[in-house]
Amino acid sequence: MVWLMFVSFFIFLAMGVPIAFVLILSTLVYIFFTGGDVSCLLVPQRIMRGVNSFLLICLPLFILAGNIMNQGGITERLVRFAQVFVGHIRGGLAMVNVLVCILFGGVSGSAVAGTSAVGSIMIPAMKKEGYDVDFAAGLTAVASTCCPIIPPSLAFVIYGAMAKVSIGDMFLAGYIPGIMMGLFMMCVVYIYAFKRKYPKMPRPTLKEFIAAVLQGLPCVFLPVLIVIGLISGWFTPTEAAAFACVYALFLSAFVYRSITWKNLWNALVDSAVDSGSIMLIVGACYLFGWVIANERISVRFTDFLLGLDVPLWVKLLYINLALLVVGMFMDSAPAILLVTPILAPAMVVGMGLDPIHAGMIICLNLVIGLSTPPVGVCLYAAANIGRVSFEQTIKASIPFTLASIAGLMLVTYIPFLTEIPFKIFGF
């Protein structure tokens, strides 16, 4: 009867039912058609067991840290920090957009937050400087997908919790893929800037350079402290998230003095709403995952992969294509929660991949889906900020999405790219 669960899952999803309730309702369909072998009491029990995890406390804390820094005016300082490095290059303001999204990932870890925070500043600024508004919106939507890849990453926290792998190792492995995807987008920006004669900004003076760097370094230093603390064993992921909150509050209140009590209240409310919705999805996915485990779907999928008479690179290509399609229709967080119990064992046990490498492939694919139609929330956010049609934003985003996929392919077939930080630091 498991096929009825998946059929109902897609029916409820197509009806526009929120994903958490889609997971619960489709599981109830499965329970109903099992003929009474499974009690409905399983539903609340599994949901509560799914969220009853000390490790998952770091999710709302990382969200709170990002909201505090966003309310504290950190984005503007990151923009000035990026401008002094790449602003003077042809198409420099667009490159600043990409670089700020990379830096903002170290603050927030959320692509949608990155689109909103960076886009509200950069899209109007690019439009004012003569950039096509659809180009600015499309670039921002795709560039913000670097946010969940650069640590601290909510996507990596979710994968680490589901696959039982080190979140610190996932954070460390995410630097090279995130930076590489950003550089690929900058190359596309330069080609378009040269072709369309987009302007470049004046080169900063030494005084302006030093001032911008001094203002921006404390923000940039946060992800470095978190990763160093995790890999050195100074604190657990949950303690790292609490440290991020304290650091963000100290920076906003005492260093920059840019946050008010009203801003802090807004950050708390936004974090509570975001955390509540994510934790409900986590619990519902744990319930859904019980059915997957009960029906031995992950075992069957592993046997299926092992039975394919094709080279490993073809199997990885199939997985990438499947994940990209999943990402087109689902948000990254619930998608990671759903596919990890099925794919991770198959990729690690059946195909011999390293768990960190497998996690990077899964997360990158599903994060790219945040900027692909029809459910690309970053596209909707950027189009709304730029006041340009959704269709125009999609068309303008295609070259940057292809650049992201090029980075994904390199990470998929060159595992060493995720191992470079470990080699450098000797882990």
Residue, then its C-alpha position, 0 to 999 in steps of 0.5 A: m500500500v506504500w504506492l498509495m502514500f506516494v500518490s496521495f503525497f503528490i496529489f496533496l502537493a499539487m493541491g497546494v497543501p503545506i508540505a508538513f501537512v502533505l507528509i502527515l496526510s499521506t502517511l495517514v492514507y498509508i495507515f488507513f489502507t494497511g487495514g488496522d495493522v498500524s495505530c493512528l497514535l503512531v502519528p503524534q508519537r513519531i512527530m514528537r520523537g522527530v523533534n525531540s533532539f538536542l542536536l536540532i536545537c541548533l536550527p532555531l538558534f542559527i536562524l536567530a543569529g542570522n535574523i539578529m545580524n540582518q536586523g542589525g544592519i550587517t548587510e550594508r557593511l557586507v556590501r561595502f566590504a565586497q565593493v572594495f574588492v570587486g567593485h572596480i571590475r567591469g560589471g563590478l556591482a553585479m559581482v558585489n551582489v554575488l560576493v555579498c551573497i557568499l558572505f551573507g551565507g556565513v551570517s544567515g545560512s538561508a537562501v530566502a533570507g539572502t535574497s530578501a536582505v541582499g536583493s532589497i539593497m543590490i537590485p535597486a542599486m544595480k537598476k540605478e547604475g544602468y543594469d537590466v532589472d531582470f538581470a539583477a533579479g535573476l542574478t540575485a535569485v541564483a547567487s543567494t543559493c550560495c547562502p545555504i552552502i557557505p557555513p553555517s548552513l541550515a541544509f548541512v545541519i539537517y543532512g548531518a542530523m538525518a545521516k548521522v554525520s559530523i555537522g562540523d565536517m559538512f561545514l568545512a567541506g562546504y567552503i570550496p563548493g560554495i566559493m566555486m559556484g560564486l566564482f562561476m557566476m562572477c565569470v558569467v557576470y563578466i561576460y554579460a557586463f562586457k557584452r552589454k557595457y555595464p559600468k564599473m565602480p571607481r577604485p576605492t582609496l586606501k582610506e576607504f579600503i581600510a575602513a570597509v575591511l575593518q567594518g566588515l571583518p567582524c561579520v566575516f569572522l563569525p563562520v570562521l569561528i564556528v567552523i574552528g570551534l566545531i572541528s577543534g572540539w571546543f563546542t558541539p553544533t548546538e553550542a556553536a549555534a548559541f555562540a553565534c547568537v551571542y556573537a551576533l547580539f554583541l556585534s549588533a548591540f555593542v560594536y556597531r550599535s545598530i540594533t534597537w529593541k524593536n529590531l531585536w523583537n522583530a528578529l525573535v518573532d521572525s525566528a520563532v515563526d521560521s523555527g516553528s514551521i521548520m520543526l513541524i516539517v522535521g517532525a512530519c518528515y520523521l513520521f514519513g521516514w518511518v514508513i520508508a524504513n518500515e517498507r524497506i524502501s532505502v534497502r530496495f533502492t540500494d539494491f536497485l542501484l547495485g543492480l544497474d549495469v552502468p558505470l558509477w558516473v552514470k549512476l551519479l548522473y541519474i541521481n543528480l537529474a532526479l534530485l534537480v527535479v525534486g528540487m524544482f518542486m520542493d523546498s530544500a529543507p523538506a526535500i533533504l529530510l525526505v531523500t536523505p534516508i533513501l539516498a544516503p545509504a544507497m550512495v554510501v553503502g551501495m556506491g561506496l561514496d564518502p558520507i560527506h561527499a554524498g551529503m554535498i551532492i544531495c544538498l547542492n542539488l536541492v539548494i539549486g532548486l530554490s532558484t528553479p521554477p515552478v517552486g523556486v522561492c528565491l525567484y519569486a522573492a527576487a522578482n517581487i523586489g525588482r518588480v519584474s515578471f516571474e517569467q523575465t526573472i526565470k529567463a535571466s536566471i538561466p545562465f547563472t543556474l547553469a553556472s551553479i550546475a557546472g559547479l555541482m558536476l565538478v563536486t560530483y565527479i571530483p570528490f577531492l574538492t570537498e576534501i581540500p579544507f581537510k587536507i589544508f588543516g590536516f583533519 
